[in-house]
Amino acid sequence: MSKEREKKFPVQKLVTITMVCIIVAVIIGIYLTSPESQVQGSSFPSPKAWWTKRISDDFHTAGRLSDREIKYASEAGFKSIISLFNFTEGSQANAGRNLPSSAESRVIAGLAAIPMEVLSTDPVNFDNLDDFMIFKTTAAALPRPTLVAGVNSYVSTLFTVLYLVSQSEMNPDASPAYTIDDVFSIGQAFGHDYTTQSILDFIAQAIGESTRIGVHSITSIPSTRQQYWHAKPVTADWFVAGQIYSKHMPLMEAAGFKSIINVRRGVTVKPQGTPSQEEVTLLNIIDRTGTYANGGRQSTARLLESRIDPNKPNNYISPTSTVNYESTNPGEFGDEIGYNETMESEYINGNTDFMYYHLPVGGQYKYNLETFIVFKEVFKEALTHGPVLVHCRTGYRASLFTLAVAGYLNCKDSSWAIETAHRLGYHFTEQNTPAEYKLFKDALDGQASKECSPVNTQGNVAVDTGPVSMAAKFTTSSGMMSMLIGFLICCIYY
């Protein structure tokens, strides 16, 4: 080998190693941010916990949890649960839902392998800080992310935000920092009014300085909406949700909803009638693995290989289950293949007084202005009957089109829609979700023909996470960190 070639060889080897490491880094980055690498799928929380309200990365809130919701919380990636109230008895009165007592809930949480702490034996006392101080101590000690549950999400959200404010005051360098204004803005995002005098006095005690509480204008959302605390408000008349349960229908009626708009795909999609069933949520089964791939998601072989925890006991599913996974879920309108929209429409039309509309997103219906124009007219028709609940699987598609229509009708621009979606937990950006971002821009900016109305002109919102595109994964901190880890591993190896 010549001296000239000997000098070039190390450079060529370095280039080759560098290229190999970059490829390895990308592969690891993809894997570590893929659904297959995480219990909760490609985002947190997963479709199983769309009903939680995101307050921060470490804390989400909810109302009283059913047995299934406790299990869903664990499978979604929560590491602990705090129940603010000790329910001494179970209840079947809540629309036929299985609402276990707190003692029963802790047994269920044990099966789900998630720590659960139960606090007060009485309704929360706002005359003093005793209950809040117990909550602060408990929240500080538990592993995170933590789900904080109450009767509905009113008190759980108040306590959680006040806790974050107190932590920010103790650590001025904390990021993000929470202030007293966040108590009202986050509460408003989920339809909670914390401006009554008793609550203002309580907040003043909690932060130790009443003069810091300013005047806060709150958009009025009827308290009856809290009957169905799972939904998230866009305005007083527009709410969004993930997949609704058959047993929740009486709750939704009590909350005052008059129409349901479903934007999930049907059993088939036009124009060829192609099978298009989406996944149905199943206990101890990973989400987002594909309805039809490899013999079908609900085939025995696929179910066995896609269990979240192969070592779960059979009684985790039910006391009489002979397997440790769920194979069907009719309560969320699932059949032996996946989610079946026909089952949902037949149930609603046959058992409730709701007006039901099906506007599938998929097939010829894309995230674009043409779809918006078609949907807008149906949304307007639904609103003539009263408050509307729009749902999909996680609330992502529902929030996209509801915000677009509500913004259009109420003279809002795309920045309002994007900000409101973010407060709800649905994140639309030009870089990561270009089609959705463009829909907002096309529908809400520069439209001279907006049908502005003096009604519902104040829209405020709440939180979940939509699907993450492959390109977007590399702009997230987890994606970038995964790639860096891969690169370093490769460099160390060589």
C-alpha positions as CSV (number, residue, x, y, z in Angstrom):
1,M,0.0,0.0,0.0
2,S,1.5,3.4,-1.0
3,K,2.1,6.2,1.6
4,E,-0.5,8.3,-0.3
5,R,-3.2,5.6,0.1
6,E,-2.2,5.0,3.8
7,K,-2.9,8.7,4.5
8,K,-6.3,8.6,2.8
9,F,-7.5,5.4,4.4
10,P,-8.2,6.9,7.9
11,V,-10.3,9.7,6.4
12,Q,-12.3,7.2,4.3
13,K,-12.8,5.0,7.4
14,L,-13.9,8.0,9.4
15,V,-16.4,9.0,6.7
16,T,-17.8,5.4,6.6
17,I,-18.1,5.2,10.3
18,T,-19.8,8.5,10.5
19,M,-22.3,7.5,7.8
20,V,-23.0,4.2,9.6
21,C,-23.5,6.0,12.9
22,I,-25.9,8.5,11.4
23,I,-28.0,5.6,9.9
24,V,-28.0,3.8,13.2
25,A,-29.0,7.0,15.0
26,V,-31.9,7.5,12.6
27,I,-33.1,3.9,13.0
28,I,-32.9,4.1,16.8
29,G,-34.6,7.5,16.8
30,I,-37.5,6.0,14.8
31,Y,-37.8,3.0,17.0
32,L,-37.7,4.8,20.3
33,T,-40.4,7.2,19.2
34,S,-42.6,4.5,17.5
35,P,-45.8,3.0,19.0
36,E,-44.1,-0.4,19.2
37,S,-41.4,1.0,21.6
38,Q,-43.8,2.6,24.1
39,V,-46.7,1.3,26.1
40,Q,-48.6,4.5,25.4
41,G,-48.0,4.5,21.6
42,S,-46.7,7.5,19.7
43,S,-48.0,10.1,22.2
44,F,-48.9,10.6,25.8
45,P,-51.5,9.9,26.9
46,S,-52.6,7.2,24.5
47,P,-56.1,6.8,23.0
48,K,-57.1,5.0,26.1
49,A,-56.8,8.2,28.2
50,W,-58.2,10.8,25.8
51,W,-60.6,11.9,28.6
52,T,-57.8,13.1,30.9
53,K,-57.1,16.8,31.1
54,R,-53.5,17.7,30.7
55,I,-52.3,20.3,33.2
56,S,-48.6,19.7,32.8
57,D,-46.3,16.9,31.6
58,D,-46.5,15.5,35.2
59,F,-50.1,16.0,36.0
60,H,-53.5,15.2,34.3
61,T,-56.9,15.4,35.9
62,A,-60.2,13.6,35.7
63,G,-63.5,12.9,37.4
64,R,-64.5,9.7,39.3
65,L,-62.9,6.8,37.6
66,S,-64.6,3.6,36.5
67,D,-62.8,0.2,36.8
68,R,-61.9,0.4,33.1
69,E,-60.6,3.9,33.3
70,I,-58.2,2.9,36.1
71,K,-56.8,0.2,33.9
72,Y,-56.7,2.5,30.9
73,A,-54.8,5.1,32.9
74,S,-52.1,2.5,33.8
75,E,-51.9,1.3,30.2
76,A,-51.6,4.9,29.0
77,G,-48.5,5.4,30.9
78,F,-49.6,7.0,34.2
79,K,-47.4,6.0,37.1
80,S,-49.8,6.9,39.9
81,I,-53.3,8.0,40.7
82,I,-54.6,10.3,43.4
83,S,-58.3,10.2,44.3
84,L,-59.3,13.3,46.2
85,F,-62.4,11.7,47.7
86,N,-62.9,8.4,49.5
87,F,-65.9,6.8,47.9
88,T,-67.1,4.4,50.6
89,E,-69.6,2.7,48.3
90,G,-69.6,1.7,44.7
91,S,-72.3,3.1,42.4
92,Q,-74.3,1.8,39.5
93,A,-76.4,4.9,39.4
94,N,-74.0,6.8,37.1
95,A,-75.5,5.7,33.7
96,G,-74.9,2.0,34.5
97,R,-71.1,2.6,34.7
98,N,-69.2,0.4,37.1
99,L,-67.9,3.0,39.6
100,P,-66.1,1.1,42.3
101,S,-65.7,2.2,45.9
102,S,-62.3,3.6,46.7
103,A,-61.4,0.3,48.4
104,E,-62.4,-1.6,45.3
105,S,-60.5,0.9,43.2
106,R,-57.3,0.3,45.0
107,V,-57.6,-3.4,44.4
108,I,-58.1,-2.7,40.7
109,A,-55.2,-0.4,40.7
110,G,-53.1,-3.2,42.3
111,L,-54.0,-5.5,39.4
112,A,-53.1,-2.7,37.0
113,A,-49.8,-2.2,38.9
114,I,-50.3,1.5,39.5
115,P,-50.0,3.1,42.9
116,M,-53.3,4.8,44.0
117,E,-53.7,7.1,47.0
118,V,-57.1,8.0,48.4
119,L,-57.4,11.2,50.4
120,S,-60.4,12.9,52.1
121,T,-63.3,10.9,53.6
122,D,-65.6,13.9,53.3
123,P,-66.3,16.5,50.5
124,V,-63.4,18.9,50.1
125,N,-63.6,21.7,52.7
126,F,-62.8,25.1,51.1
127,D,-62.9,26.8,54.5
128,N,-59.3,25.8,55.3
129,L,-56.2,24.4,53.6
130,D,-56.2,21.0,55.3
131,D,-57.2,18.9,52.3
132,F,-55.0,20.9,50.0
133,M,-51.9,20.4,52.2
134,I,-52.5,16.7,52.3
135,F,-52.8,16.7,48.5
136,K,-49.5,18.7,48.2
137,T,-47.6,16.2,50.4
138,T,-49.1,13.2,48.5
139,A,-48.5,14.7,45.0
140,A,-44.8,15.4,45.9
141,A,-44.2,11.8,47.0
142,L,-45.8,9.8,44.1
143,P,-44.1,8.7,40.8
144,R,-45.1,10.7,37.8
145,P,-47.0,11.3,35.5
146,T,-49.9,11.4,38.0
147,L,-53.6,11.3,37.3
148,V,-55.6,13.3,39.9
149,A,-59.3,12.3,40.1
150,G,-62.3,13.9,41.8
151,V,-66.0,13.7,41.5
152,N,-65.6,15.6,38.3
153,S,-62.5,17.5,37.2
154,Y,-63.4,20.8,39.0
155,V,-61.6,20.3,42.3
156,S,-58.8,18.0,40.9
157,T,-57.9,20.7,38.4
158,L,-58.0,23.5,41.0
159,F,-55.8,21.5,43.4
160,T,-53.3,20.5,40.7
161,V,-52.8,24.0,39.3
162,L,-52.5,25.5,42.8
163,Y,-49.9,22.8,43.6
164,L,-47.9,23.8,40.4
165,V,-48.1,27.4,41.3
166,S,-46.7,26.7,44.8
167,Q,-43.9,24.7,43.3
168,S,-43.0,27.5,40.9
169,E,-42.9,29.9,43.8
170,M,-40.5,27.7,45.7
171,N,-38.3,27.3,42.6
172,P,-38.3,30.5,40.6
173,D,-36.1,28.8,37.9
174,A,-38.7,26.1,37.3
175,S,-39.8,25.7,33.7
176,P,-42.5,26.1,32.8
177,A,-43.4,28.4,35.7
178,Y,-47.0,28.6,36.8
179,T,-48.6,31.7,38.2
180,I,-51.9,32.6,39.8
181,D,-53.3,33.6,36.4
182,D,-52.9,30.0,35.3
183,V,-55.4,28.8,37.9
184,F,-58.1,30.8,36.0
185,S,-56.9,30.3,32.5
186,I,-56.4,26.5,32.8
187,G,-59.7,26.2,34.7
188,Q,-61.5,28.1,32.0
189,A,-59.9,25.9,29.3
190,F,-61.8,23.0,30.8
191,G,-65.0,24.9,31.5
192,H,-64.4,25.5,35.3
193,D,-65.3,28.8,36.9
194,Y,-63.0,29.6,39.9
195,T,-64.3,33.1,40.4
196,T,-67.0,32.5,43.0
197,Q,-66.2,34.2,46.3
198,S,-65.6,31.0,48.3
199,I,-63.1,29.7,45.8
200,L,-61.4,33.0,45.5
201,D,-61.0,33.0,49.3
202,F,-59.6,29.5,49.1
203,I,-57.1,30.4,46.4
204,A,-56.0,33.5,48.4
205,Q,-55.3,31.2,51.4
206,A,-53.4,28.7,49.2
207,I,-51.1,31.3,47.7
208,G,-50.9,33.5,50.9
209,E,-51.7,36.8,49.3
210,S,-55.2,37.8,48.3
211,T,-54.0,41.1,46.6
212,R,-52.4,39.0,43.8
213,I,-55.8,37.8,42.6
214,G,-56.9,40.1,39.8
215,V,-60.2,40.4,38.0
216,H,-60.8,37.5,35.7
217,S,-63.4,37.3,32.9
218,I,-64.8,33.8,32.6
219,T,-66.8,32.5,29.6
220,S,-69.9,31.0,31.0
221,I,-70.3,27.3,30.5
222,P,-73.2,25.7,32.2
223,S,-72.2,23.5,35.2
224,T,-74.5,20.8,33.9
225,R,-71.8,20.0,31.2
226,Q,-69.8,18.5,34.1
227,Q,-72.2,15.6,34.1
228,Y,-70.1,14.4,31.2
229,W,-66.7,15.5,32.5
230,H,-64.9,13.5,29.8
231,A,-65.6,16.0,27.1
232,K,-63.6,19.2,26.5
233,P,-65.1,22.6,25.7
234,V,-64.4,24.6,22.6
235,T,-67.2,27.1,23.4
236,A,-70.3,26.8,25.5
237,D,-72.1,25.0,22.8
238,W,-69.2,23.0,21.1
239,F,-67.5,20.2,22.9
240,V,-65.0,17.5,21.7
241,A,-64.3,14.0,22.9
242,G,-62.6,10.8,22.0
243,Q,-64.5,7.5,21.6
244,I,-67.7,7.7,23.6
245,Y,-69.1,4.7,25.5
246,S,-72.6,3.3,25.2
247,K,-72.9,3.5,29.0
248,H,-72.1,7.2,28.9
249,M,-75.2,8.2,26.9
250,P,-77.3,9.1,29.9
251,L,-74.5,11.3,31.2
252,M,-74.3,13.1,27.9
253,E,-78.0,13.7,27.9
254,A,-77.9,15.0,31.5
255,A,-75.1,17.3,30.4
256,G,-77.4,18.9,27.9
257,F,-76.0,17.8,24.6
258,K,-78.5,17.5,21.8
259,S,-76.5,16.3,18.8
260,I,-73.5,14.0,18.3
261,I,-71.2,14.3,15.3
262,N,-68.9,11.3,14.7
263,V,-65.9,11.9,12.4
264,R,-64.5,8.4,12.7
265,R,-64.4,6.2,9.6
266,G,-67.2,3.8,8.9
267,V,-67.1,0.1,8.2
268,T,-66.3,0.9,4.6
269,V,-65.1,4.0,2.8
270,K,-66.3,5.5,-0.5
271,P,-66.1,5.3,-3.4
272,Q,-65.0,1.7,-3.7
273,G,-66.5,0.5,-0.4
274,T,-63.0,-0.4,0.9
275,P,-63.0,-1.9,4.4
276,S,-61.9,0.9,6.7
277,Q,-62.7,0.0,10.3
278,E,-60.5,1.8,12.8
279,E,-59.0,0.1,15.8
280,V,-61.2,-0.4,18.9
281,T,-59.5,0.1,22.3
282,L,-58.8,-3.2,24.1
283,L,-57.5,-3.9,27.6
284,N,-53.8,-5.0,27.8
285,I,-53.4,-4.6,24.0
286,I,-51.1,-2.0,22.4
287,D,-52.8,0.7,20.3
288,R,-52.0,1.8,16.8
289,T,-50.8,-1.5,15.4
290,G,-53.2,-1.6,12.4
291,T,-56.7,-3.1,12.1
292,Y,-56.1,-5.4,9.2
293,A,-52.3,-6.1,9.2
294,N,-51.0,-9.6,9.5
295,G,-54.3,-11.4,9.7
296,G,-56.2,-8.8,11.7
297,R,-55.5,-7.0,14.9
298,Q,-58.1,-9.0,16.8
299,S,-56.9,-12.4,15.7
300,T,-55.6,-14.6,18.5
301,A,-52.1,-14.6,17.2
302,R,-52.0,-10.8,16.9
303,L,-53.6,-10.3,20.3
304,L,-51.1,-12.5,22.0
305,E,-48.1,-10.8,20.4
306,S,-49.4,-7.3,21.0
307,R,-50.2,-7.6,24.7
308,I,-48.8,-4.8,26.8
309,D,-48.0,-7.1,29.7
310,P,-47.9,-10.8,28.9
311,N,-47.7,-11.6,32.6
312,K,-51.0,-9.9,33.6
313,P,-53.3,-12.2,35.5
314,N,-56.5,-13.2,33.8
315,N,-58.7,-11.5,36.4
316,Y,-57.2,-8.2,35.4
317,I,-59.7,-8.3,32.5
318,S,-62.6,-9.6,34.6
319,P,-63.2,-12.1,37.4
320,T,-64.3,-14.7,34.9
321,S,-61.8,-14.1,32.1
322,T,-59.8,-17.1,30.8
323,V,-57.2,-14.9,29.1
324,N,-55.2,-11.8,30.2
325,Y,-56.3,-9.6,27.3
326,E,-59.5,-8.2,25.8
327,S,-60.5,-9.5,22.3
328,T,-63.6,-7.4,21.7
329,N,-65.0,-4.2,23.2
330,P,-68.7,-3.8,22.4
331,G,-69.0,-1.0,25.0
332,E,-67.1,1.2,22.7
333,F,-68.9,-0.2,19.7
334,G,-66.3,-2.7,18.7
335,D,-66.9,-5.9,16.8
336,E,-64.6,-8.8,16.0
337,I,-62.6,-6.6,13.6
338,G,-62.4,-3.2,15.2
339,Y,-64.5,-0.1,15.8
340,N,-67.9,-0.4,14.0
341,E,-69.6,2.9,13.3
342,T,-72.8,1.1,12.3
343,M,-73.1,-0.3,15.9
344,E,-72.8,3.2,17.3
345,S,-75.3,4.8,15.0
346,E,-77.9,2.1,15.5
347,Y,-77.4,2.3,19.3
348,I,-77.7,6.1,19.4
349,N,-80.7,6.2,17.1
350,G,-82.4,3.4,18.8
351,N,-81.8,4.2,22.5
352,T,-81.4,8.0,22.8
353,D,-82.9,11.3,21.6
354,F,-79.7,12.6,20.2
355,M,-79.5,13.9,16.6
356,Y,-76.7,11.8,15.1
357,Y,-74.4,12.8,12.2
358,H,-71.7,10.7,10.7
359,L,-68.9,12.7,8.8
360,P,-66.1,10.3,8.3
361,V,-62.6,11.7,7.9
362,G,-60.8,9.3,5.5
363,G,-61.1,8.1,2.0
364,Q,-62.2,11.1,-0.1
365,Y,-62.5,13.3,3.0
366,K,-59.1,14.9,3.8
367,Y,-57.9,17.6,6.0
368,N,-58.6,20.4,3.5
369,L,-60.9,23.3,2.7
370,E,-63.1,21.2,0.5
371,T,-63.9,18.8,3.4
372,F,-64.4,21.8,5.8
373,I,-67.0,23.3,3.4
374,V,-69.0,20.1,3.4
375,F,-68.7,19.6,7.1
376,K,-69.5,23.2,8.0
377,E,-73.1,22.9,6.7
378,V,-73.7,19.8,8.8
379,F,-72.2,21.3,11.9
380,K,-74.4,24.3,11.5
381,E,-77.5,22.1,11.2
382,A,-76.5,20.2,14.3
383,L,-76.1,23.4,16.3
384,T,-79.7,24.4,15.6
385,H,-80.8,21.6,18.0
386,G,-78.6,22.8,20.8
387,P,-75.1,22.0,22.3
388,V,-73.1,19.6,20.1
389,L,-70.6,16.9,21.0
390,V,-68.1,16.1,18.3
391,H,-66.1,12.9,18.7
392,C,-63.5,10.7,17.0
393,R,-61.1,8.2,18.7
394,T,-58.9,10.6,20.7
395,G,-60.5,14.0,20.0
396,Y,-57.8,15.0,17.5
397,R,-59.9,15.1,14.4
398,A,-62.9,16.3,16.3
399,S,-61.0,19.3,17.7
400,L,-59.6,20.1,14.2
401,F,-63.0,20.5,12.5
402,T,-64.9,21.8,15.5
403,L,-62.3,24.6,16.0
404,A,-62.4,25.4,12.3
405,V,-66.2,25.6,12.2
406,A,-66.6,27.4,15.5
407,G,-63.9,29.9,14.5
408,Y,-65.5,30.5,11.1
409,L,-68.9,31.1,12.6
410,N,-67.6,33.3,15.4
411,C,-65.1,35.5,13.5
412,K,-62.0,33.9,14.9
413,D,-58.7,33.5,13.0
414,S,-56.3,30.6,12.8
415,S,-54.1,31.8,15.7
416,W,-57.2,31.5,18.0
417,A,-57.8,27.9,16.7
418,I,-54.2,26.9,17.1
419,E,-53.9,28.4,20.6
420,T,-57.2,26.9,21.7
421,A,-56.3,23.5,20.4
422,H,-53.0,23.7,22.3
423,R,-54.7,24.5,25.5
424,L,-56.9,21.5,25.0
425,G,-53.8,19.3,24.2
426,Y,-54.1,19.0,20.4
427,H,-51.0,20.5,18.8
428,F,-51.2,21.8,15.2
429,T,-48.1,23.4,13.7
430,E,-47.0,24.2,10.2
431,Q,-44.0,22.0,10.5
432,N,-45.4,18.9,12.1
433,T,-49.1,18.9,10.8
434,P,-49.0,20.9,7.6
435,A,-52.4,19.8,6.3
436,E,-54.2,20.6,9.5
437,Y,-52.4,23.9,9.8
438,K,-53.3,24.8,6.2
439,L,-56.9,23.9,6.9
440,F,-57.0,26.5,9.7
441,K,-55.4,29.1,7.6
442,D,-57.7,28.5,4.6
443,A,-60.9,28.4,6.6
444,L,-60.2,31.2,9.1
445,D,-57.9,33.7,7.6
446,G,-58.9,36.2,5.0
447,Q,-62.4,34.9,4.6
448,A,-64.6,37.8,3.8
449,S,-67.7,35.7,3.9
450,K,-67.5,34.5,7.4
451,E,-70.8,34.0,9.0
452,C,-70.1,35.9,12.2
453,S,-72.6,35.7,15.0
454,P,-72.9,37.7,18.2
455,V,-73.6,34.3,19.9
456,N,-70.7,32.2,21.2
457,T,-68.0,34.7,20.3
458,Q,-65.8,33.7,23.1
459,G,-64.1,30.3,22.6
460,N,-61.9,28.6,25.2
461,V,-60.5,25.2,25.3
462,A,-58.5,22.2,26.8
463,V,-55.9,18.9,26.3
464,D,-54.8,15.2,24.5
465,T,-52.3,14.5,21.8
466,G,-52.9,13.7,18.2
467,P,-50.8,11.4,16.1
468,V,-47.2,12.4,15.4
469,S,-45.9,12.2,11.9
470,M,-42.6,10.5,11.1
471,A,-41.0,13.8,10.1
472,A,-42.3,15.5,13.3
473,K,-40.7,12.9,15.5
474,F,-37.3,14.3,14.8
475,T,-38.3,17.8,15.9
476,T,-39.4,16.6,19.3
477,S,-37.1,16.4,22.2
478,S,-37.6,12.7,22.5
479,G,-36.8,12.1,18.9
480,M,-33.7,14.2,18.9
481,M,-32.5,12.6,22.2
482,S,-33.1,9.2,20.7
483,M,-31.0,10.0,17.7
484,L,-28.2,11.4,19.8
485,I,-28.2,8.3,22.0
486,G,-27.9,6.2,18.9
487,F,-25.1,8.2,17.5
488,L,-23.1,8.1,20.7
489,I,-23.6,4.3,21.0
490,C,-22.3,3.8,17.6
491,C,-19.3,6.1,18.1
492,I,-18.4,4.3,21.4
493,Y,-18.6,1.0,19.6
494,Y,-16.2,2.0,16.9
